[in-house]
């Protein structure tokens, strides 16, 4: 039975990259099996309740996967989402995430996370689920990401917001109407409309 727990744990870690403790528990893997795998060097403990297979090459999106595992209710947003949508060449030094205004920020995550808070429709509208390396991630859509850049312009800069809007329209990642719909939810329609009209 222990051998099957061991195989299950290693297979899960190799397939997903970063695995939360609860993911192991759902598959019936015991805490002692995980502890033995960490002692043997087959698994690396990244942080509280986060593990990773040792010796497996991971994609460029590994930091996003680790952040999502550390904050399962968080949404990849702003600069990190821009990078994922191909709307920027910048490589953010932290993973930018939106979380509920009342939710706890992750304690000692394995990667640097920049947490911004939202609630209601501003948090839930314009969110899609993408599979990256077999793991589902919640990410803001391209239109929502551009609108959020205007909303959080003090954090990312107005130049980044304008660039996101321009590149999103040019690449046809979203339509002007789709952008205005999420900008309205973010209460940024009046502020962002002149920039949109200048680009259309």
C-alpha positions, 0 to 999 in steps of 0.5 A, spaced: 500 500 500 505 504 501 508 503 494 502 505 491 502 511 495 509 513 493 507 512 486 501 516 486 505 522 489 510 522 485 506 521 478 502 527 481 508 531 482 511 530 476 504 531 472 502 538 475 509 540 477 507 544 484 502 540 488 498 542 494 498 538 500 490 537 499 491 534 492 495 529 495 490 527 501 485 527 495 489 521 492 489 518 499 497 519 500 498 519 507 503 525 510 508 520 512 509 518 505 510 525 503 515 526 509 519 520 506 519 522 499 522 529 502 527 526 506 529 521 500 530 528 496 524 525 491 520 531 493 522 538 495 518 542 500 517 549 497 513 552 503 507 550 507 503 545 504 506 546 497 511 540 494 514 539 487 518 533 484 525 534 484 529 533 477 523 535 473 524 541 468 518 545 468 515 551 463 516 558 463 509 559 467 512 555 473 512 561 478 504 562 476 503 555 478 506 556 484 502 562 486 496 559 484 497 553 489 499 558 494 493 562 493 488 557 490 482 562 490 487 568 487 486 570 480 492 571 475 492 579 473 495 585 471 502 584 469 502 577 470 496 576 465 499 581 460 505 576 459 500 570 459 496 574 454 502 576 450 501 583 451 507 585 454 514 584 453 516 585 460 517 579 465 514 581 472 518 580 478 512 578 482 506 574 480 500 579 480 494 576 483 487 579 485 484 576 491 477 577 495 478 583 499 476 579 505 481 573 504 487 572 507 494 573 503 498 567 502 503 566 508 510 565 506 509 563 498 514 559 494 514 565 489 513 573 490 506 575 490 503 582 489 496 581 492 491 586 490 484 586 492 477 586 489 470 584 491 464 583 487 463 583 480 470 587 480 473 580 482 469 575 478 467 578 471 472 577 466 475 571 469 477 565 465 480 558 466 486 556 462 490 549 463 497 550 463 502 544 464 495 540 466 493 545 471 487 549 471 489 557 473 484 562 473 486 568 469 483 575 467 481 575 460 485 580 456 480 586 456 479 585 463 487 585 464 487 592 460 481 595 464 484 593 471 491 596 469 487 603 468 484 601 475 490 599 478 495 604 474 498 607 481 501 600 481 503 599 474 503 605 471 499 609 466 503 607 460 503 600 462 495 601 461 495 605 455 500 600 452 496 594 454 489 597 451 493 599 444 496 592 444 490 588 445 486 592 440 491 591 435 492 584 436 484 583 436 485 580 443 478 584 445 474 589 442 472 596 444 465 594 447 468 588 451 473 593 454 468 598 455 464 592 459 469 590 464 471 598 464 464 599 467 464 594 472 471 596 474 468 603 474 473 606 469 469 607 463 469 614 464 477 615 465 479 610 460 474 612 454 478 618 452 484 613 451 480 608 447 477 613 443 484 616 441 486 609 439 480 607 435 
